[in-house]
Amino acid sequence: MTLLTMPAVQALVFVAGCALIHAARAHAAALARVLTEAALLLAVLLLVSAAINSAVEATLGGSGPYDAIVALDAP
């Protein structure tokens, strides 16, 4: 008689599998929440960076971030 043919072992394996699936779903939900918050934070930081860059260009003049490099190449 093999070990997995006993009803008690089958029931324990089933319960362990259910617990594993439940734990994986809980971790997946937490991970999805963290990844969503990180994506939102990165989007906000990108927008703030673009706004600061735009404000600096409007204040100092120029048409782009590489104006100083292009000016060095001019004769």
Protein Blocks (a to p, Z undefined) as FASTA:
>chain_A
ZZklpmklmmmmmmmmmmmmmmmmmmmmmmmmmmmmmmmmmmmmmmmmmmmmmmmmmmng
pjbfklmmmmmmpZZ
